[in-house]
């Protein structure tokens, strides 16, 4: 049997820079979401894992994601969270990349959209979209470095734009194919690491 599945592997993102300017303009279709404010101390390398819900009242087939965060941003990922809502504190700061014991029922959350570009977009191919359920539970995963001498409270926003009506032929799903944690680069030296992944079946790689 030929498996015809559209997947978004969390491996490499081919992104087109957009040159968005502050404040990020709200889209004519879809919605804009502002990540809950957080503080990055002076000279701090900060990665957050913040629980939230998206504002859509109906299911959305998302075709485009636009991000604008300060230029000191290393990456931003919007994870699909399928566990129980957290009780009390919503900021799981000690969870790198929102993976691991991210919460009840979620060992590795689903990557909806992500990039290592503080000012860019991800566009799905024609006819392809990501399904977002009503008020989709998500984890906001900003990673920033504050090179300044005073604390900052970054303004991170993104737009989600749905596909045109009756144009979606395939719903994409993401897959995490691996991660390497044993990075040990000596001062003034170099290191080479390799990771192999065997594709389990026929699939279309779209990002």
N, C-alpha and C positions, 0 to 999 in steps of 0.2 A: 504494500500500500504506500502510495506517495503522500508524505505529510506536507501539507501546504499551510504553514503557519508563519505569521509575521511576528518577528521578535525584535526587541530592542536590547541587545547585549550591553551590559554595563562594562564596556571595555574601552572604546574610543568613540568620541563624538565629533562628527564633521559639522562644524558650526560656521555660520556666516555672521560676521560682525555687522551691527546695525547703526552704531553711532547714536544711540538713544541719549537724550539730554534730560537732566533733572528739571522738573519732576517728570517721571514717565507718564506719557499721555495715556489716558484711559482709552481702551479700544471701543470702536463703534458697536462691535458685536462681542459677546463674551463678558469677561469681568476682569477687574484688577484686584489683587490682594496684596496687602502690606504685611510683611513678616513682623510679628510682635517685636517691639524694640528690645535690644539687649545692649550691654555695655562691654566694650573691649578696653581693658586697662592699657596704660602706657607700656609700649614695648611687649605687648602680650600677643601670643599666637592663640586665637580663640576659635573653637569649633563647637557649634551648638546643635542640639537635636530638640526641636521645639514642637510640641504637639499642637495641632489646630484642625479646623474644619474649613472647607472651601464654601463660598457663599451661594453656590448654585442650588436652586430649589428643585431643579429637575436634572435628570441624567444628561450629560454633555459628552459628545464625541469631539475631543479636543484635537485640533489639527495644527496649532501653533502655540509656542510658548515664548514669551519675550521677558527678558530679565534686565534689571538695572540695579546694580549695587556699587558701592564705592570701589575705586580702582585698586585698593589694597586687598580686594577679595581674591581668595585662592580658588574656591569653587562654591557652587550652590547646587543642591539636589532637592527636588521635591519628591519625597517618598510617599507611596500609597501605604497607609497604615490600616491593618485589618485586625488588630487586637482590641482588647477592651480599653475604653477611655481611661486615662490615668486618673488616679484619685489624688487631688491636691495639686502638688507642684507639677507644672506642665513642661518644665525645661529639664530634659535628661542630658545635661551637659557632658557627663562622663562617658558617653557612648560614642566612640569615634565612628563617623559615617552613619550613625543611626543603625548600625548592624550589631548583631549579638543579641543580648537579652534586652531588646528594645521595648519590651512590654509583653503582657500576656498574649500568647497566640502569635507572636511575630518574632521569628528568629532573624530572618533576612527580609526586610520589607521590599516592596515592589518599587522600582525606580520609574517614576512617571516621566520626569524631565530633569535633566541635570547638565551642567557644563562647567568647564574651567575657563570661563570668560565672564568678566564682571559686567559686560555690556554686549549682549547678543541674543540670538533667537535660535530656536529649533523648529524646523518646519517638517511636517510629515509629507511623504510623497502623495501625489494626487490619489484620492480614493482610500487613504489610510488614516486612521485616527486612534486616539487613546480614549477609552471609556472612563468617564468620571461619574460616580454615583451621586445622587442628591446629597449635598453637604458632605462630600467625600472627606473621610478622615485622612489626614496627611501628617507627615513629619517634615518640618522645615529644617534644612541642613546647611546653614551658612558657615563658611570657614574664612576667617579674616586675620590679618596681621596689622596691628597698630604700630607704625613706625614712629609715631609722635611721642611727645613728652607728657601729654595729658590724655585722660580717658575720652573715648568717643562713643556715641550712640548712633550706629549706622542706620540709614534709611534704605531698606531693601524692599523692592516691590517687583511684582511680576504680573504680566497679563496672560490670560488663557483665552484663546480665540477658537471657537468651534468651527467645524467643517460646515460648508454650505449644505443646506437641506438636501437630502436624497443623493448625496455624492459619496457616501462612505460604503466601500465594498469590503474592506478588511479592518478588523480591530486588532491593533498591535498589543503585544504583551512583552514585558521586559524579562530579561533573564540575567542573573548575576553569574558570570563564568569564572570568577576567581579573584583572589586578592593576595598580595605578597606582603607579609609583615616583617620579614627578617632582613630589613634594609640596614646594613651596618657599613657605612662608608668611612674609611679611615681618613684622618686629616691629610689633605694633600694627595689622597689616593683615589681609587676608583673601584667599582664593584659591578659585576654583571649578574643579573638574575634572569631566570627564564621560567615561563609558565606555559604548560601545554593543556589544551582543552580539546576533547574529541566531540565533534558535533553529533548529537544523538540521532539525527534524522535530517531529511531535507527541510530546509527552511529558507526564508527570505530574510536577509540581514538589511535593515533599513537605517541603522545608525551605528 
